[in-house]
Amino acid sequence: PAVKANTGKWKSSILLLVNYALVTCAFFGVGVNLVVFLRRVLHQDNAEAANSISKWTGTVYIFSLIGAFMSDSYWGRYITCAIFQMIYVTGLVILSLASWFLLVKPTGCGDVETHCDPPSTAGIALFYLSTYMIAFGNGGYQPSIATLGSDQFDETDPDEARSKVAFFSY
């Protein structure tokens, strides 16, 4: 059992809220820039790029079911968040490296004037692997993080019960 004086409450909840905010910023940063990247670097037309983004976004929500299932049935919230966040960060790193070293050729391509060379097969494979790792990691992480944060408060304590409501508000 946890020692109530030393664990939980706002100390760990603030860490979870900051973590959630950073994950969300990274996810939407990738999502917003994905349109430009697909159009200018991978040479997709508007319809193909929009379709790719719709599939990617839908995949995130499908993977939320896997994360919730793993959390509730096998791993628990903490382990689920840790595993899926490692997958998420690995996907972000691979996306950055694949984009930088394999896809953005010549250097600086992607703006309006400098056209990119055709992407390599390895670059495209790593690009899609990394974006779907990001989708899998974020989808698996999402359903567990809020309940992990709420677990930091004891509902039987009136002060902590109010803090739990405030946590969900934030």
SULRA-V733234 format. One record per residue. RES is the residue in three letters. PHI is phi in radians with two decimals (* if undefined). Layout:
RES:PHI ; RES:PHI
This chain:
PRO:* ; ALA:-1.29 ; VAL:-1.49 ; LYS:-1.07 ; ALA:-1.24 ; ASN:-1.94 ; THR:-2.18 ; GLY:1.21 ; LYS:1.04 ; TRP:-1.28 ; LYS:-1.02 ; SER:-1.39 ; SER:-1.18 ; ILE:-1.13 ; LEU:-1.04 ; LEU:-1.16 ; LEU:-1.15 ; VAL:-1.12 ; ASN:-1.04 ; TYR:-1.09 ; ALA:-1.10 ; LEU:-1.17 ; VAL:-1.09 ; THR:-1.15 ; CYS:-1.08 ; ALA:-1.12 ; PHE:-1.10 ; PHE:-1.25 ; GLY:-1.10 ; VAL:-1.15 ; GLY:-1.06 ; VAL:-1.21 ; ASN:-1.37 ; LEU:-1.11 ; VAL:-1.05 ; VAL:-1.11 ; PHE:-1.11 ; LEU:-1.10 ; ARG:-1.28 ; ARG:-1.56 ; VAL:-1.67 ; LEU:-1.60 ; HIS:1.05 ; GLN:-1.54 ; ASP:-1.40 ; ASN:-1.00 ; ALA:-1.14 ; GLU:-1.17 ; ALA:-1.15 ; ALA:-1.10 ; ASN:-1.13 ; SER:-1.07 ; ILE:-1.21 ; SER:-1.09 ; LYS:-1.11 ; TRP:-1.12 ; THR:-1.12 ; GLY:-1.09 ; THR:-1.11 ; VAL:-1.01 ; TYR:-1.26 ; ILE:-1.15 ; PHE:-1.18 ; SER:-1.08 ; LEU:-1.13 ; ILE:-1.16 ; GLY:-1.07 ; ALA:-1.14 ; PHE:-1.10 ; MET:-1.11 ; SER:-1.15 ; ASP:-1.35 ; SER:-1.74 ; TYR:-2.21 ; TRP:-1.61 ; GLY:1.56 ; ARG:-1.18 ; TYR:-1.10 ; ILE:-1.12 ; THR:-1.06 ; CYS:-1.07 ; ALA:-1.13 ; ILE:-1.14 ; PHE:-1.22 ; GLN:-1.26 ; MET:-1.14 ; ILE:-1.08 ; TYR:-1.07 ; VAL:-1.16 ; THR:-1.06 ; GLY:-1.08 ; LEU:-1.10 ; VAL:-1.15 ; ILE:-1.10 ; LEU:-1.07 ; SER:-1.10 ; LEU:-1.19 ; ALA:-1.13 ; SER:-1.14 ; TRP:-1.22 ; PHE:-1.64 ; LEU:-1.95 ; LEU:-1.89 ; VAL:-1.52 ; LYS:-2.27 ; PRO:-1.23 ; THR:-0.98 ; GLY:1.57 ; CYS:-1.22 ; GLY:1.93 ; ASP:-1.40 ; VAL:-1.23 ; GLU:-1.48 ; THR:-1.54 ; HIS:-1.52 ; CYS:-1.44 ; ASP:-1.17 ; PRO:-1.01 ; PRO:-1.22 ; SER:-1.39 ; THR:-1.10 ; ALA:-1.11 ; GLY:-1.11 ; ILE:-1.15 ; ALA:-1.08 ; LEU:-1.15 ; PHE:-1.05 ; TYR:-1.22 ; LEU:-1.02 ; SER:-1.20 ; THR:-1.15 ; TYR:-1.39 ; MET:-1.17 ; ILE:-1.09 ; ALA:-1.08 ; PHE:-1.14 ; GLY:-1.12 ; ASN:-1.20 ; GLY:-1.09 ; GLY:-1.24 ; TYR:-1.35 ; GLN:-0.95 ; PRO:-1.27 ; SER:-1.70 ; ILE:-1.20 ; ALA:-1.17 ; THR:-1.26 ; LEU:-1.11 ; GLY:-1.12 ; SER:-1.23 ; ASP:-1.16 ; GLN:-1.34 ; PHE:-2.06 ; ASP:-1.63 ; GLU:-1.17 ; THR:-1.35 ; ASP:-1.60 ; PRO:-1.03 ; ASP:-1.16 ; GLU:-1.23 ; ALA:-1.12 ; ARG:-1.17 ; SER:-1.14 ; LYS:-1.12 ; VAL:-1.10 ; ALA:-1.12 ; PHE:-1.01 ; PHE:-1.19 ; SER:-1.17 ; TYR:-1.28
